[in-house]
Amino acid sequence: MLKYSHLIDPLQWAQLVLRSTPARWTSLAESLPEELLSYEPSPGEWSALSCLKHLVDTERHVFPARVGHFLIGQDFPAFNPDAEGSARQAGGDMGSMAEEFRRLRAESLIALGAVSRQDLERTAHHAELGLVSLGEMIHEWAAHDLNQTIQAERAMMQPFIAGSGPWKIYFKDHFVTRR
């Protein structure tokens, strides 16, 4: 079983991360050009907009549903974003996606508010990963939010890295080679 001794309050910390994410995406949508937000670093690599659409999909179909599964003691399937992600495949600009994400996340946070610290020990069977706990899934949810933000920023970095001349060496860990 996962021990939470390394965090003061993992549920609260995760909620703080999850509350902060919609504002980040709204800020990006309001301040950056759509062309940069839609920039794909390489074929098959996600743009910032693709990352946000994926977050919309996971708010619609994954994380809040899984919280419910844990609370009623029900196993749940894996999620394949390429096969099941409807928002990522659909049209929509960054502003409308950011607003949809904000609305869905507000609903998710209400559901997450019903989770107690004791609930974090609840387990369920994930179709690919096996036995997992609600606490582990909430950690994954917060890490997923942060990862999608990093992935989006990495995609938007690419045109700037490409134009940075000799400073490009400082970005070697973030450079995506165009295929």
N, C-alpha and C positions, 0 to 999 in steps of 0.2 A: 504494500500500500504506500502511496506517495506521502511523504512527510512534508509538512509546511513550515518547519522550524526556521528555514532560511528567509521567510517573509513574515513581516509583522501581521499582515492581513491580506492574504492572496485574493480573496473575493473583492475586497475594497480596491486593491491595486488594479485588478483586471477591469473593474467597473470604471475606474478613472481613465484608463487607457481607452476603453470602449466609448466613453463619453467624449473624449477628445478627438476621436477620428473624424466624425462628420464635419467639424469646423475646419479641419485641415483641408479636406476635399473641397469644401465650399470656398475656402480662400484660394485654392489653386484654380478653381473654376472661374472665380471672379477676377483674378489678377493675371492669368496667363493666356496667351492666344491658343485657340482651338488647334491650330496647326502643330504647336509644340506638344500639347496634351495628347494629340493623336499620333505623334511620331513613334513609329515602330523601329527600334534599334536595328533589327535584322528580321528577315522573314521568320515568322513563328514566334518571335519575341513580343511580349505584350507592351503596348503603349500605356501611358498613365490612364487614359480613358478605358482601356481594356481591364486594367486593374480595378478601377472603380466599378465597372460593370460586373466584374467578378464578385466584388464585395456586395453589390446589390443582390446577386444570385445567392450568396451565402446567407444573407439576411432573410431572404424569402424562403429558402429551402433547407438550410443546414443548421446553423447554430441555435436559433430559438426552438426549432423542432427537436433538436437533440436534447436541449434542456428539458423539454416536456417528456421525452422518452425516458430520460434518467429518473425524473420525478415520479413516473408511474411504473418504473421497473421494466421497461420495454427495450429490447435490442433494436438496433437501427442499421440501415444500409450505409455503404460507403457513398461518396459523392464524386462523380466524375465531371469536372467543370467543362470539359470539351463536349461531352455528350448531353449533359443535363443543364448547362448554363444558358438559359434563355436570354437574359439581359446582355450577356457578352456577345451573343450572336445578333442581337437586335440593333436597330439604329438608336439615335439619341445623342444629344450633345452633353458636354460635361456639366453644364448648369442643371439640366433636368435630371441627370443621373445623380448629381450631388444632392439635390432636393429629395429625390426618391430614397436615397440612402439615409439621409437625415430622418425622414419620416419612419422608415423601417427600423432604424436603430433605436429611435425613441420607443417604439413598441417592444423591441427586444430587451431594452433596459428595464421596462416594466416587468417582463417575464423573468428576467434575471433577478429582479428585486425580491422575487418569491423564494429564491434559493437561500438556505441558511448555511452556516459554516458546517453543520453536521451533514448536510446534503452532499458536501464535497466528496464524501467517502462512498457515495452510491456508485454502483458499477453497472455496466451494461456491456453487451457484446457488440463490437464494431465489426462489420463484415470483412474488413481487410486486416485490422489491427488486433483483433481478439478482445480480451477483457480490458476495458478502460474505465477510469473513474470520471465522475463529473468534474472533480477538481482538475484533473489532467486536461479535460476538454476545455474548461474555462481558461486555463493557462494557454492552451493552443489557440483559442479564440483571440486572446489579446496579442499573442505572438503573430498570428495570422494578420491582424490589422496592421501591426507595425511592419511586417514583411511586405505587405502590399504597398504600403507607403514608400518603403525603401526601393522596391522594384519599380514603382512609378517614377521616383526621383532619378533612379539609374537610367531609365529610358529617356527622360528629359535631359539628362546630362550629356548624352551622346553627341548632339551637334556642337555643344560647347567644348567638349573634350577634343573633338575632331579639329576644331579651329584654334586650339590653344598652343599650337606650335611646339616649341621645346618644353613647355610645361606639361605636355601630354604624359610624360613619364611619371608625374605625380598621381596620375589617375589610372595606372596600369591595373589596379584591382577592380576597376569599374568599367573599363573599356569593353565594348561589345564589337567584335569583328563582324562587319556586314558580310553576309553570304551572298 
